[in-house]
Amino acid sequence: MTTIALDRESTKSPSVNRAISFILMVLAFCTSVSLLNWAVTNKLSRTEVPGTSQVTAEMRERQLGCLAKNIYHEAGGEPFEGKVAVAQVTMNRVNSSQFPGDVCKVIYQKNMFYERVVCQFSWTCDRDVTFRPTNRASYNESMIAAQKVLLEDYRLPSLKNALYYHADFVDPHWKKEQVAKIGHHIFYK
């Protein structure tokens, strides 16, 4: 009788093992799907997806004007590549969480440093609100550079991560990594 019982158990055991394996696989699959759904939902809840209708033509014109003025004041006498470089750093800042997410806000951003107002771009502290370019050709080239960078997403590969720059005749003793020198500006990460 003992041999008969063993035979019955040995015939049941493979089917029971298969059933248990199947149940465990289904359970693992459902758990994986549930975890994946949770991860996607969690990630999407923390990601702000801008609607295409959020940027109006008026807003884009304002951004373009701010960017062209910044290029004109910061790199008006530079070659075209220098103008693009200044525009790209400005846009890199717009896309960085360290700065405001708007072109004009980045350009006109002011911080307090030891009870002194510090402008991100010096001309915004030095100039009057009224803007009339004295060199029309330089301003036109600045506008073209602004259009290329803002509207056509034109970028210089060497400045992919550049957030800062200064004129080559200034030495601010920054402890930042230098990434390029274009015209009379030195660019940093």
Buried (B, 14 or more C-beta within 10 A) or exposed (E): EEEEEEEEEEEEEEEEEEEEEEEEEEEEEEEEEEEEEEEEEEEEEEEEEEEEEEEEEEEEEBBBBBBBBBBBBBBBEBEBEBBBBBBBBBBBBBEEEEBBEBBBBBBBBEEEEEEEEEBBBEBBEEEEEEEEBEEEEBBEBBBBBBBBBBEEEBBBEBBEEBBBBBBEEEEEEEEEEEBBEBBBBBBBE
